[in-house]
Amino acid sequence: MTPRADAGGREAPIPRRPYTRDVDPLQFIRDDWDSLEPYHPVKPLDVLADEIGVPVSQLVKLDANENLYGAHDAVREAIGRADLHIYPDPGQGRLRAAIAEYVGVTAEQVVAGQGADDLIDIILRLVRPAAIIDSVPTFAMYGFLAKINGARVIAIPRSSGFEVDVAATVVAIEANPGAIVFLTSPNNPTGNRVRDEELSELLATGALVVVDEAYIEFSGGTHTRLLDANPNLILLRTFSKWAALAGLRVGYALCHAALAERMMAIKQPYNVNIAAEAAAIAALEHRGEILETVRMLAAERERMTTLLAGFGWLRAHPSEANFVLFDVEGRNAGAVADGLRRQGVLVRYYNRPLLENCIRISAGRPEDTDRLVEALKTLEVS
């Protein structure tokens, strides 16, 4: 703007609008913000320790489905050798090749992300569906990210045994062309898998179906064999659970190469950091030893289920993941979770439709299970 001159030819100051404190900053926020419910993640250990009043070393963390055996030594060494001052490879070349070899697909079918959550968001931004179809109860992140991306969430309740209601889902697909179907196998928090015939029926509709296989290493029932015949199938995986890399956030998608190419094009260029990439590649190189901890956790899951059945008021649902969902019978599940928490034993409490009065308990190490059992005995006599 050209300064204005006064009568004497001198530059006059440009008048400015007076600053007002009456501007409402929320006027700039999108109109649907009030209907967006926040996602509630687990708190860090140090925060929890302060809240409960016990040292971090005494916490038994069975609330977030983590691998409590921790990262393999070779993974930690790989992180230490990583060139942290260099930007990551935006094309994810080495990581995609290593994942492809592990899974049995081509590198062109792989897209890595900052955890599976990042990939869910990438898929939603790529497709921009008007709606998603959610088989509830399930992982809350699908609905959370769908709403952030402006999509409606069509919730299809599972059966009393937490099986997918295929018929109702097909009806929803037909009524909502372009909707994305999200499934988890094994499902979180119920622990049961999607059967091949169920998934094949949904894929036959032509809808885009995203199956989250975050816990597949504990189950073995992957759907990768369906990828070649179904270009409308996307599988999601993570290093958080089996490889104990939850803190580094590494996940990946497996899909048709044409979809992968477009996902790569819209992702944040450096969405997988150098340390996470080094750790994931090292985990794959040492997967034999790491998968032994997976087998140990699966065995401990069964031991925990057997021990807790002895209390008589905890009814376990069958699980193929690294956690078990329990119905709490004759007691308040929230009070049970609070009582365990006061003793430094953390579990996940649910009290919502189809998950009334339930707790989910992650499989841990034998000493973690023993602490859990002793804490439950204390609750019985209190």
Buried (B, 14 or more C-beta within 10 A) or exposed (E): EEEEEEEEEEEEEEEEEEEEEEEEEEEEEEEEEEEEEEEEEBBEBEEBBEEBEBEBEEBBBBBBBBBBBEBBEBBEEBBEEBEEEEEBBEEBEBBBBBBBEBBEBEBBBBBBBBBBBBBBBBBBBBBEBEBBBBBBBBBBBBBBBBBBBEBBBBBBBBEEEBBBBBEBBBEBBEEBEEBBBBBBBBBBBBBBBBBEEBBBBBBEBEBBBBBBBBBBBBBEBBBBEBBEEBBBBBBBBBBBBBBBBBEBBBBBBBBBBEBBEBBBEEBEEEBBBBBBBBBBBBBBBBBEEBBEBBEBBBEBBEBBBEBBEEBEBBBBBBBBBBBBBBBBEEBEBBEBBEBBBBBBBBBBBBBEEBBEBBBBBBBBBEEBBBBBBEBBEBBEEE
